[in-house]
Amino acid sequence: DIKEDELIVRGFSGGGTSLLKDDLISSASLFTDAITQMGIGSVSRTDLGKMLAGKRASVSIGLTNDQDVVMGRTSPKDLETALQLIHLYFTNPRWDATDFKTWLDKTKSNYINAASDPRIAMSDTVEVMMSNHNPRAVPLNFGLLDQVSLEKIQAIYKQRFVDPGNFTFIFVGKINPEETKPLFEKYLASLPTVKRNEAFRDDGIHPPKGKAVNDFKHENKTPRTSIFVNMNGSCKYTANDKLLGAAIRHILELRYVQSIREDEGGAYSVRVSWTLVKNPNPGFRYTVSFDTDPVKADKLVGIVHREVEKLIDKGPSESDLQKAREYLLKQRPEDMKENTWWGNILFDYYFYGLDYLTGFEARVKALNAGAVHDYAKTTLTQGNEVQVIMRP
């Protein structure tokens, strides 16, 4: 009853790009775009757009490193249309060589000058560094587009989407389960399946051990330095680890706002994130990134490390911890108004076995300085760091 005209659809199955051979990886990067551009069934993308005029129903299929995914967004009244699209993606994708070539030629023209864009140079370098130069994680570029073909897109589809039997579907929004059951029976339960039970496998893409630095120059019309600092390592994949990480993220963000933005005038905003990863091994990724005046860059990188070291040495102040508690408790009711948030919570529960819902408020109120301090010492002292600095 929160968003009356929105219904989120999410389907997932274990596997993803981790199960693909190396020669299919470049094509997999563009799999969703390629499939979408060719339309569905006997209908071209242009004609499909005309057929869906006046309706709110969009569906796409794709891959992450550890799962095959179906993503959809629709209005409750157009649920049947969205289910028809899902059914067609599993049973009757459209393969059109002419449409594919037109799309690929356009994509190549978009990539011709991509390397000269400093933002792409930065994100590509980060991706290469975070994967420890794994050839399966090379960012797509103009040269690699020659490896993308319709035959490879079809091969990926046949490997990952020919069998929907492994998929779990989540529907979040204004929906009556009993009333819509006949639609699920008609369009999902009727899908032909093959008995197989696949799961993600370790494809060797891991951050490097120890400290890895890439400090480079790139032509930039705006004289700024871009900074990316990531600390990573192993931890458990539990609700408690996620909560402690969220508290550390907020505490350090507050400190960076004070030290980097207010005291130094070094950056308008400092982006701070703490994420848990389950595959290939349970672990954390703590990342700080921002743009700054080239003159201040090295000093600010030092401040990033200084604040982490202070947290490791002394733990959080009671004031910082209380602000983190207040933020987490205030943010939760806002999150609960979003269908996408519920979709993520349910996905974590069904796919990764993580329950981040039950007892959340009590766990936040029980957060204490000792637990946060111990967690910071356990995680942030593992010595794994990726640092990328792009100077003008």
Secondary structure as the mmCIF struct_conf table of DSSP 4:
data_model
#
loop_
_struct_conf.conf_type_id
_struct_conf.id
_struct_conf.beg_label_comp_id
_struct_conf.beg_label_asym_id
_struct_conf.beg_label_seq_id
_struct_conf.end_label_comp_id
_struct_conf.end_label_asym_id
_struct_conf.end_label_seq_id
BEND BEND1 LYS A 3 LYS A 3
TURN_TY1_P TURN_TY1_P1 GLU A 4 ASP A 5
STRN STRN1 LEU A 7 GLY A 14
HELX_RH_3T_P HELX_RH_3T_P1 GLY A 16 LEU A 19
BEND BEND2 LEU A 20 LEU A 20
HELX_RH_3T_P HELX_RH_3T_P2 ASP A 22 LEU A 24
HELX_RH_AL_P HELX_RH_AL_P1 ILE A 25 SER A 29
TURN_TY1_P TURN_TY1_P2 LEU A 30 LEU A 30
HELX_RH_AL_P HELX_RH_AL_P2 PHE A 31 GLN A 37
TURN_TY1_P TURN_TY1_P3 MET A 38 MET A 38
STRN STRN2 ILE A 40 ILE A 40
TURN_TY1_P TURN_TY1_P4 GLY A 41 SER A 42
STRN STRN3 VAL A 43 VAL A 43
HELX_RH_AL_P HELX_RH_AL_P3 ARG A 45 MET A 51
TURN_TY1_P TURN_TY1_P5 LEU A 52 GLY A 54
STRN STRN4 ALA A 57 LEU A 63
BEND BEND3 ASN A 65 ASP A 66
STRN STRN5 GLN A 67 THR A 74
HELX_RH_3T_P HELX_RH_3T_P3 PRO A 76 ASP A 78
HELX_RH_AL_P HELX_RH_AL_P4 LEU A 79 THR A 91
STRN STRN6 PRO A 93 PRO A 93
HELX_RH_AL_P HELX_RH_AL_P5 ALA A 97 TYR A 111
TURN_TY1_P TURN_TY1_P6 ILE A 112 ASN A 113
HELX_RH_3T_P HELX_RH_3T_P4 ALA A 114 SER A 116
HELX_RH_AL_P HELX_RH_AL_P6 PRO A 118 MET A 130
TURN_TY1_P TURN_TY1_P7 SER A 131 HIS A 133
HELX_RH_3T_P HELX_RH_3T_P5 PRO A 135 ALA A 137
HELX_LH_PP_P HELX_LH_PP_P1 VAL A 138 LEU A 140
TURN_TY1_P TURN_TY1_P8 PHE A 142 PHE A 142
HELX_RH_3T_P HELX_RH_3T_P6 GLY A 143 GLN A 147
HELX_RH_AL_P HELX_RH_AL_P7 LEU A 150 ARG A 160
TURN_TY1_P TURN_TY1_P9 PHE A 161 PHE A 161
BEND BEND4 VAL A 162 VAL A 162
HELX_RH_3T_P HELX_RH_3T_P7 PRO A 164 ASN A 166
STRN STRN7 THR A 168 GLY A 173
BEND BEND5 LYS A 174 LYS A 174
HELX_RH_AL_P HELX_RH_AL_P8 PRO A 177 TYR A 187
TURN_TY1_P TURN_TY1_P10 LEU A 188 SER A 190
BEND BEND6 LEU A 191 LEU A 191
BEND BEND7 GLY A 204 GLY A 204
HELX_LH_PP_P HELX_LH_PP_P2 PRO A 207 PRO A 208
BEND BEND8 LYS A 209 GLY A 210
STRN STRN8 LYS A 211 LYS A 217
BEND BEND9 LYS A 221 THR A 222
STRN STRN9 THR A 225 SER A 234
BEND BEND10 THR A 238 THR A 238
HELX_RH_AL_P HELX_RH_AL_P9 ALA A 239 TYR A 256
HELX_RH_PI_P HELX_RH_PI_P1 VAL A 257 ASP A 263
TURN_TY1_P TURN_TY1_P11 GLU A 264 GLU A 264
BEND BEND11 TYR A 268 TYR A 268
STRN STRN10 ARG A 271 VAL A 277
BEND BEND12 ASN A 279 ASN A 281
STRN STRN11 GLY A 283 THR A 292
HELX_RH_3T_P HELX_RH_3T_P8 PRO A 294 LYS A 296
HELX_RH_AL_P HELX_RH_AL_P10 ALA A 297 LYS A 314
HELX_RH_AL_P HELX_RH_AL_P11 GLU A 318 ASP A 335
TURN_TY1_P TURN_TY1_P12 MET A 336 LYS A 337
HELX_RH_AL_P HELX_RH_AL_P12 ASN A 339 PHE A 347
HELX_RH_PI_P HELX_RH_PI_P2 ASP A 348 TYR A 352
BEND BEND13 LEU A 357 LEU A 357
TURN_TY1_P TURN_TY1_P13 THR A 358 GLY A 359
HELX_RH_AL_P HELX_RH_AL_P13 PHE A 360 LYS A 365
TURN_TY1_P TURN_TY1_P14 ALA A 366 ALA A 366
HELX_RH_AL_P HELX_RH_AL_P14 ALA A 369 THR A 379
TURN_TY1_P TURN_TY1_P15 LEU A 380 THR A 381
BEND BEND14 GLN A 382 GLN A 382
STRN STRN12 ASN A 384 ARG A 391
#
